Amino acid sequence: MAKIICITTGLTGILNASFELVERLVKDGHEVIYAAPRKVKERVELQKIEFRQLPEIPLDPGPALPPLEGPFVKMSRLWYKINNAAARKKRAVENINPIAFTKLLEEESPDLLIVDIELHEYIFRVHGMGIPFVLLSQWFSLWDQPGLPYLLNETIPGQGWKGSRWAIQFNWLWIRWKRWWTFTRKKCYTVGTDRRSVLLDFAKKENFPLQYIRKNFWPGPFTYDHLPVISMTALEMEFPHPIRPQLTYVGPMVNASRKELAPNKKTLDDLEEIFQRRKQTNAALIYCSVSTLSNGDLNFIKKLLLAVKNKQDWILVIGMGGLLVEEVLGTLPENVFAFSYVPQLKILAEADCSINHGGIHTINECIFYKVPMLVYSGKKSDQNGCAARVHYHGLGLMADKDQDNVEEIKKNIHEVLTNSSFKREVEQMNIRFLKYKKDICLERVINGFLKPESLTKEPK
């Protein structure tokens, strides 16, 4: 049995997915400790997983400026940064030094570390300590490969001029330039104490090979070449492209038995009544999940309400992501039910259609429960790319929340509910998802990173 430490950012999506990952490794006989810089101790320990709290990571590591007054404050700040550049850079690097992380590794002496691909300070430090590690990704492929669109784009290969091979490659060049310009401006404005510049200084201090870093693609500071990565996605959901070396797909991680914090009893009772009503009337159950609610999202929800109004053969349930329903939506049509929070897995197990913003973990959960999708991308992070893959593989439709009117939304819902090909393709993808677990892909990959002696040693 090996001792493994799994460290993620603690954000909800990757947190829920990693619960399944940890559970599988524990069932495979390993001791697993979970750690995160976010305060998720209660949620992790609710799953009966041992947890270690790490300090919050400073997203702005630059030292605070002294109070400056006068008619030229902005110029004074810049002048202060320039005059004190070396000292401020040194202090910024000290600010991101992961001391608690290092102490955790020294105390626990793990045989393997699974570390979130976005936790760059930890990656640089563990590389220098010589402990075996593998990077954990929740994304589809982030790397520039022939025929593969940038993940933040809604482009589908082979569709329209944007999907042509030359246009995809040109877009990568454009993205590189935009990212370079964005980072250069930040570096100049902070005089080298922006997070990205400080991380590069820290990487040099840790003797991390800078040629492993791809600097200009992903919205976060870096992606990596030449380091092993496991992706909690399915290769079958990707666009066709050459696979990056040392990238292994271990399949989506959906823990259907995960425990939620104190579910609201009234919400659960209301959902049971909705499920009973749906069975009695044979209505289609549509589930819309909202993770954020910008003005654009609110406008979309209002259009959605009008689209389902008076459709007695449709029942719409909206999960508001913690927002207060009455303050945001007002009076609802009689076939619409909105909740501040709804247990997503519970309702997906009953749903006929999911309307979502294109979050990868929601998409994985929809496929797990064989629910066709209407994806109105939230247009944040990887949501466009995820929506495009759903559309490309025939698992549902991709549409535009800002462009579609009420009639178009109604037409799209009808299409997803009545076109049997969507249901068929989701069921086929579900079979491929389950095969990753049946073939113990995760366990085989992780055991391949462990030294033979760690697999046979007795637990303490």
MIVEXBA-556518 format. One line per field, with one value per residue (C-alpha): residue in one letter; x, y, z. Coordinates in pm, 1 decimal. Layout:
BEGIN
type a;...;
X X;...;
Y Y;...;
Z Z;...;
//
This chain:
BEGIN
type m;a;k;i;i;c;i;t;t;g;l;t;g;i;l;n;a;s;f;e;l;v;e;r;l;v;k;d;g;h;e;v;i;y;a;a;p;r;k;v;k;e;r;v;e;l;q;k;i;e;f;r;q;l;p;e;i;p;l;d;p;g;p;a;l;p;p;l;e;g;p;f;v;k;m;s;r;l;w;y;k;i;n;n;a;a;a;r;k;k;r;a;v;e;n;i;n;p;i;a;f;t;k;l;l;e;e;e;s;p;d;l;l;i;v;d;i;e;l;h;e;y;i;f;r;v;h;g;m;g;i;p;f;v;l;l;s;q;w;f;s;l;w;d;q;p;g;l;p;y;l;l;n;e;t;i;p;g;q;g;w;k;g;s;r;w;a;i;q;f;n;w;l;w;i;r;w;k;r;w;w;t;f;t;r;k;k;c;y;t;v;g;t;d;r;r;s;v;l;l;d;f;a;k;k;e;n;f;p;l;q;y;i;r;k;n;f;w;p;g;p;f;t;y;d;h;l;p;v;i;s;m;t;a;l;e;m;e;f;p;h;p;i;r;p;q;l;t;y;v;g;p;m;v;n;a;s;r;k;e;l;a;p;n;k;k;t;l;d;d;l;e;e;i;f;q;r;r;k;q;t;n;a;a;l;i;y;c;s;v;s;t;l;s;n;g;d;l;n;f;i;k;k;l;l;l;a;v;k;n;k;q;d;w;i;l;v;i;g;m;g;g;l;l;v;e;e;v;l;g;t;l;p;e;n;v;f;a;f;s;y;v;p;q;l;k;i;l;a;e;a;d;c;s;i;n;h;g;g;i;h;t;i;n;e;c;i;f;y;k;v;p;m;l;v;y;s;g;k;k;s;d;q;n;g;c;a;a;r;v;h;y;h;g;l;g;l;m;a;d;k;d;q;d;n;v;e;e;i;k;k;n;i;h;e;v;l;t;n;s;s;f;k;r;e;v;e;q;m;n;i;r;f;l;k;y;k;k;d;i;c;l;e;r;v;i;n;g;f;l;k;p;e;s;l;t;k;e;p;k;
X 0.0;135.6;83.0;-55.3;-128.8;-387.1;-381.3;-627.9;-736.8;-1053.0;-1285.3;-1621.6;-1590.4;-1251.1;-1327.6;-1632.5;-1451.8;-1148.1;-1372.0;-1429.0;-1058.3;-963.5;-1232.3;-1101.7;-743.4;-846.4;-1039.9;-723.8;-549.1;-369.3;-363.4;-473.5;-449.1;-631.3;-502.9;-623.2;-559.9;-934.7;-1140.5;-1308.8;-1225.3;-1589.4;-1680.7;-1375.1;-1408.1;-1777.4;-1654.9;-1443.2;-1122.1;-829.1;-768.6;-483.9;-550.6;-297.8;-272.7;-455.4;-244.6;-189.1;-309.2;-144.0;194.1;328.0;405.9;165.4;259.9;309.6;41.3;126.3;-40.1;-29.9;-158.1;45.9;-31.7;-21.7;317.4;443.0;337.0;511.1;825.6;824.6;789.4;1081.2;1309.1;1235.1;1201.1;1465.2;1344.9;981.1;1052.3;1240.8;953.2;697.6;885.9;895.7;519.1;448.7;699.2;480.4;623.9;321.1;314.0;681.4;627.0;337.9;556.3;839.4;604.9;411.8;686.7;438.2;522.4;338.5;186.3;-113.8;-113.6;-361.9;-209.7;-299.5;-101.3;224.0;407.5;358.1;467.5;795.7;865.0;783.8;992.7;1290.7;1230.7;1255.6;921.9;737.0;438.7;179.1;-26.5;-405.1;-612.1;-988.1;-966.6;-979.1;-649.0;-494.9;-200.5;-142.0;-187.1;-265.7;-639.5;-721.5;-896.2;-802.1;-1012.3;-1171.3;-1319.3;-1652.8;-1486.4;-1567.5;-1306.9;-1433.6;-1733.3;-1723.7;-1414.2;-1322.7;-1305.4;-1059.7;-710.6;-540.5;-789.5;-738.3;-362.1;-390.4;-610.8;-342.1;-91.9;-337.5;-396.6;-22.8;17.0;-280.3;-159.2;193.9;53.9;-166.9;116.1;363.3;128.2;80.4;454.7;520.1;241.1;360.8;731.3;770.0;558.7;254.3;175.4;310.9;647.0;688.0;611.7;880.6;1128.7;1028.4;1069.0;1424.6;1498.1;1374.8;1584.7;1268.4;1339.0;1179.4;1159.7;883.7;661.8;434.4;394.8;125.7;-174.1;-399.6;-565.7;-377.3;-4.9;119.7;65.6;346.6;540.1;738.8;556.7;312.5;-53.7;-369.3;-691.7;-1030.6;-1193.8;-1259.4;-1050.1;-1373.9;-1505.8;-1210.0;-1179.3;-951.8;-590.8;-242.5;-234.9;25.8;301.1;269.9;-100.0;-324.0;-702.9;-833.9;-1198.1;-1451.8;-1480.9;-1842.4;-1911.6;-2282.2;-2271.6;-2093.0;-2230.3;-2356.8;-2352.4;-2684.8;-2930.6;-3238.6;-3527.7;-3790.9;-3598.0;-3579.7;-3951.6;-4037.6;-3826.4;-4005.6;-4337.8;-4203.6;-4086.4;-4428.1;-4603.8;-4380.7;-4466.9;-4838.9;-4851.2;-4580.0;-4423.4;-4060.7;-3835.4;-3589.2;-3311.5;-3131.9;-2822.9;-2692.2;-2344.8;-2327.5;-2582.0;-2442.8;-2680.9;-2646.2;-2730.5;-3030.9;-3161.3;-3125.4;-3315.2;-3599.0;-3616.3;-3610.8;-3906.2;-4105.2;-4004.2;-4145.7;-4445.5;-4777.5;-4598.1;-4789.0;-4590.6;-4266.6;-4153.1;-3853.1;-3637.8;-3375.0;-3082.0;-2970.3;-2624.0;-2691.8;-2879.7;-3212.0;-3485.0;-3751.2;-3512.8;-3389.6;-3676.4;-3996.0;-4318.5;-4266.3;-4491.4;-4677.2;-4460.7;-4132.2;-3963.5;-3649.4;-3427.4;-3137.4;-2958.3;-3054.4;-2866.7;-2759.2;-2699.0;-3039.3;-3223.6;-3006.7;-3107.4;-3467.1;-3411.9;-3492.1;-3285.8;-3012.8;-2972.2;-2627.9;-2343.9;-2088.1;-1898.3;-1700.8;-1809.7;-2179.5;-2137.7;-1971.2;-2251.9;-2514.8;-2350.2;-2319.9;-2700.2;-2764.7;-2919.7;-2903.6;-2793.3;-2876.4;-2559.7;-2578.9;-2214.0;-2136.2;-1843.6;-1600.6;-1284.8;-1328.8;-1709.9;-1706.9;-1479.1;-1686.7;-2008.1;-1849.5;-1755.4;-2109.1;-2241.1;-1970.3;-2036.1;-2414.2;-2479.6;-2702.2;-2701.6;-2473.6;-2651.3;-2586.7;-2749.4;-2695.6;-2830.1;-3119.4;-3468.6;-3758.9;-3879.3;-3531.2;-3483.3;-3820.2;-3727.8;-3392.4;-3550.1;-3803.7;-3524.5;-3322.9;-3630.7;-3764.9;-3457.1;-3379.6;-3024.6;-2916.3;-3034.6;-2871.8;-2535.2;-2540.6;-2608.1;-2317.7;-2087.2;-2203.4;-2083.9;-1742.6;-1727.0;-1802.8;-1539.4;-1265.2;-1375.9;-1431.4;-1081.3;-936.9;-755.5;-689.3;-554.8;-325.0;-185.3;-122.7;38.5;266.8;408.3;480.8;798.9;748.4;847.7;576.3;310.6;407.6;489.6;263.3;52.3;168.9;
Y 0.0;340.7;673.2;926.4;1295.1;1452.1;1831.3;2047.2;2410.5;2301.9;2465.5;2288.7;2113.9;1956.0;1892.6;1679.7;1496.4;1425.2;1261.2;981.3;967.9;934.1;674.0;455.7;479.0;390.9;89.5;-7.0;-31.9;302.0;549.2;886.9;1226.4;1524.1;1881.2;2214.4;2587.8;2656.0;2590.2;2266.5;2060.0;1991.3;1875.8;1652.4;1492.1;1431.2;1182.2;1007.3;1138.6;1258.8;1629.6;1878.8;2251.7;2459.0;2841.4;3042.2;3115.0;3488.3;3574.5;3914.7;3843.6;4197.1;4377.9;4650.0;5003.3;5271.6;5544.5;5806.5;6145.5;6439.2;6532.9;6264.4;5953.6;5711.6;5841.4;5829.6;5466.6;5370.3;5556.9;5381.3;5041.7;5115.7;5244.7;4944.9;4679.7;4433.8;4438.9;4409.8;4113.7;3937.9;3997.2;3877.8;3549.8;3503.7;3561.1;3258.7;3025.8;2720.4;2656.9;2467.2;2249.2;2166.0;2081.5;1851.5;1656.8;1629.8;1506.9;1255.8;1133.7;1035.9;781.8;989.6;1335.6;1408.3;1786.5;2012.6;2145.5;2500.2;2490.1;2615.6;2694.4;2335.1;2194.0;2385.8;2285.5;1914.0;1889.0;2019.2;1781.2;1474.3;1322.6;1135.4;1337.6;1357.7;1659.7;1640.3;1815.0;1863.6;2012.5;1886.2;1926.1;2271.4;2224.6;2357.7;2057.8;2046.5;2072.6;2134.8;2467.5;2676.5;2551.0;2890.1;2899.9;2757.4;2648.9;2300.1;2146.6;2112.7;2343.7;2682.0;2881.1;2907.3;2529.6;2499.8;2380.6;2703.8;2919.6;2712.5;2750.2;3123.7;3158.1;2991.7;3250.4;3528.0;3383.5;3365.1;3727.7;3839.5;3642.8;3783.5;4136.8;4084.9;3946.0;4208.4;4489.8;4333.4;4292.3;4653.5;4788.1;4595.7;4626.9;4251.1;4162.9;4027.0;3664.3;3527.9;3706.3;3611.1;3247.8;3246.2;3393.0;3125.0;2852.9;2972.5;2974.7;2613.8;2515.3;2412.3;2355.8;2655.6;2465.8;2259.3;2567.5;2680.9;3046.9;3202.1;2974.9;2904.5;3190.3;3083.6;3147.9;2825.4;2488.1;2234.9;2027.8;1714.1;1651.7;1362.9;1465.2;1266.8;1416.0;1353.1;1368.0;1108.9;1088.7;1002.5;1352.3;1526.2;1660.3;1444.4;1557.3;1422.9;1350.5;1536.3;1300.2;1196.0;1292.4;1006.5;1015.1;833.1;912.4;1141.8;1112.8;1120.2;1007.0;925.5;853.4;1169.1;1328.4;1686.0;1933.9;1946.3;1927.0;2142.4;1912.3;2137.4;2137.9;1758.5;1731.0;1978.4;1784.4;1461.4;1632.7;1755.5;1404.7;1264.6;1532.3;1453.7;1081.3;1150.1;1392.7;1228.3;1572.8;1620.9;1729.9;2001.7;2098.9;2432.7;2492.2;2843.0;2884.0;3263.6;3529.7;3824.1;4057.0;3840.0;3526.4;3692.2;3802.5;3445.7;3304.9;3553.5;3440.8;3078.1;3138.3;3282.0;2989.2;2726.3;2926.6;2756.7;2440.1;2197.4;1899.8;2056.6;2099.7;2327.5;2313.2;2585.2;2560.5;2915.3;2837.7;2984.8;3296.6;3393.1;3300.4;3554.8;3850.5;3754.1;3591.8;3713.0;3522.1;3203.0;3025.2;2732.4;2475.2;2631.5;2564.1;2747.7;2674.3;2860.6;2527.3;2191.6;1858.9;1826.0;1452.0;1380.5;1578.9;1463.7;1109.3;1213.4;1473.4;1444.1;1748.5;1958.6;2325.9;2425.9;2672.9;2421.3;2338.1;2020.0;1852.7;1921.0;1777.5;1465.9;1425.6;1462.3;1184.3;970.5;995.6;974.8;1322.3;1505.7;1867.7;2213.5;2407.3;2784.3;2852.7;3090.7;3202.5;3177.4;2970.3;2644.1;2658.1;2745.2;2452.5;2213.1;2326.9;2274.7;1917.4;1837.8;1964.1;1789.8;1450.4;1477.6;1478.0;1783.5;2132.8;2431.8;2768.0;3133.3;3272.5;3629.6;3587.0;3339.4;3481.3;3315.7;3120.9;2993.1;2874.2;2695.5;2536.1;2416.2;2259.5;2081.2;1953.7;1810.2;1646.6;1491.2;1405.5;1047.5;1069.0;1288.4;1032.4;753.2;929.8;1017.0;653.1;541.2;797.6;677.0;326.3;465.9;661.6;353.7;151.4;370.4;259.6;-102.3;-115.3;45.0;302.1;538.4;267.9;123.8;465.8;566.6;233.5;286.3;598.5;415.0;233.7;-144.0;-135.0;119.7;-113.8;-397.3;-214.3;-257.5;35.9;214.4;
Z 0.0;-97.1;74.4;-173.5;-117.5;-349.7;-361.2;-553.8;-546.2;-363.3;-616.4;-626.5;-962.7;-915.5;-547.8;-628.1;-907.2;-689.6;-426.9;-677.3;-761.1;-393.7;-329.6;-612.4;-491.2;-135.3;-265.0;-452.1;-116.7;-90.0;195.3;61.0;229.0;78.1;99.7;-36.8;10.7;27.7;339.4;236.3;543.9;633.5;285.0;250.6;591.2;524.5;261.2;528.7;370.2;582.0;521.9;565.9;541.6;347.4;355.0;94.3;-214.0;-276.8;-627.2;-592.2;-430.7;-476.6;-148.1;-43.0;-138.7;127.2;139.2;-120.5;-157.4;-392.4;-736.0;-914.4;-708.2;-1001.7;-1114.7;-756.0;-723.3;-1044.5;-942.8;-605.0;-773.9;-1008.0;-731.8;-511.1;-782.5;-655.6;-294.8;-396.6;-624.6;-346.6;-104.5;-360.8;-410.9;-34.0;-23.4;-245.5;-80.8;6.0;351.8;485.4;173.7;216.9;583.6;490.3;249.1;502.1;774.2;564.7;325.7;51.8;-216.2;-474.6;-500.4;-724.8;-767.0;-942.0;-1264.3;-1153.6;-827.2;-974.0;-648.9;-537.1;-872.8;-864.3;-504.8;-533.3;-850.2;-656.5;-365.2;-585.2;-477.3;-755.6;-873.2;-1148.1;-1248.0;-1224.9;-1493.3;-1512.3;-1861.3;-2214.5;-2400.8;-2341.7;-2573.6;-2922.3;-3151.6;-3525.8;-3586.4;-3219.1;-3145.0;-2843.0;-2551.3;-2483.6;-2835.6;-2952.7;-3279.0;-3407.4;-3643.4;-3998.9;-3949.8;-4123.7;-4205.8;-3834.9;-3822.8;-4110.4;-4024.9;-4131.5;-3939.1;-3622.5;-3648.8;-3716.4;-3410.2;-3196.5;-3321.9;-3239.9;-2891.5;-2825.2;-2918.3;-2706.7;-2406.2;-2447.5;-2464.9;-2159.6;-1949.3;-2069.6;-1964.8;-1621.3;-1578.7;-1672.8;-1451.5;-1146.1;-1234.4;-1217.2;-912.9;-1096.7;-1015.2;-1342.0;-1319.1;-953.9;-1032.0;-1300.2;-1051.9;-801.2;-1066.2;-1134.5;-761.5;-738.7;-1044.7;-1227.9;-1601.2;-1770.6;-2099.8;-1936.5;-1920.1;-2198.7;-2123.6;-2337.2;-2390.6;-2094.9;-1899.1;-1587.9;-1563.5;-1725.4;-1879.4;-1886.0;-2136.8;-2045.8;-1717.6;-1668.0;-1660.9;-1590.3;-1722.3;-1560.0;-1902.5;-2171.3;-2486.8;-2668.8;-2586.6;-2748.5;-3100.4;-3318.6;-3269.0;-3186.4;-2813.2;-2608.7;-2484.8;-2118.1;-2109.9;-1995.8;-1991.9;-1685.2;-1754.6;-1587.3;-1210.8;-1092.0;-737.0;-731.3;-357.3;-248.7;64.7;54.6;341.9;529.7;237.6;294.3;392.4;234.8;-92.1;-87.7;-11.0;-287.1;-535.6;-447.5;-516.5;-852.8;-942.7;-854.7;-1060.3;-1353.3;-1334.8;-1305.1;-1597.3;-1809.6;-1850.7;-1952.6;-1666.3;-1766.5;-1529.3;-1566.0;-1354.1;-1295.8;-1146.2;-1173.1;-1257.0;-1451.0;-1633.8;-1944.0;-1747.8;-1585.1;-1924.2;-2047.5;-1748.0;-1811.0;-2174.3;-2060.2;-1828.0;-2118.3;-2339.5;-2101.2;-1982.1;-2064.3;-2177.8;-1957.4;-2087.8;-1959.5;-1598.9;-1544.8;-1231.9;-1188.6;-948.1;-868.7;-732.5;-389.4;-503.7;-343.7;-588.4;-495.9;-513.9;-859.6;-1048.8;-883.3;-956.1;-1155.4;-1406.2;-1249.5;-1430.1;-1312.0;-979.1;-869.3;-571.9;-420.5;-407.3;-555.5;-516.9;-878.4;-892.2;-742.8;-1007.0;-1298.3;-1209.4;-1300.9;-1574.8;-1947.2;-2050.0;-1892.0;-1975.1;-1850.9;-1901.9;-2027.4;-1709.2;-1768.4;-1445.9;-1508.6;-1859.2;-1716.8;-1464.5;-1738.4;-1938.4;-1625.4;-1586.4;-1963.9;-1989.6;-2328.3;-2306.0;-2432.6;-2360.4;-2339.9;-2266.4;-1984.1;-2204.2;-1913.4;-1891.0;-2088.2;-2121.3;-2492.6;-2573.3;-2363.5;-2533.0;-2874.8;-2785.6;-2669.7;-3004.4;-3208.8;-3052.0;-3085.1;-2709.6;-2740.3;-2885.7;-2839.0;-2852.1;-2764.6;-2449.0;-2563.5;-2917.5;-2893.0;-2847.8;-2664.7;-2967.5;-3048.1;-2690.3;-2702.7;-3036.8;-2901.3;-2592.1;-2811.2;-3035.9;-2747.1;-2593.6;-2914.5;-3124.6;-3022.2;-3163.3;-2871.2;-2617.9;-2815.1;-2837.3;-2466.0;-2379.9;-2599.9;-2439.9;-2097.6;-2188.9;-2284.4;-1958.0;-1749.7;-1934.9;-1784.8;-1439.3;-1542.3;-1691.9;-1373.4;-1588.2;-1297.3;-1069.3;-1336.7;-1425.8;-1063.6;-978.8;-1278.1;-1110.6;-784.3;-699.0;-659.0;-291.2;-213.1;-351.8;-121.6;202.8;503.6;625.8;939.1;
//
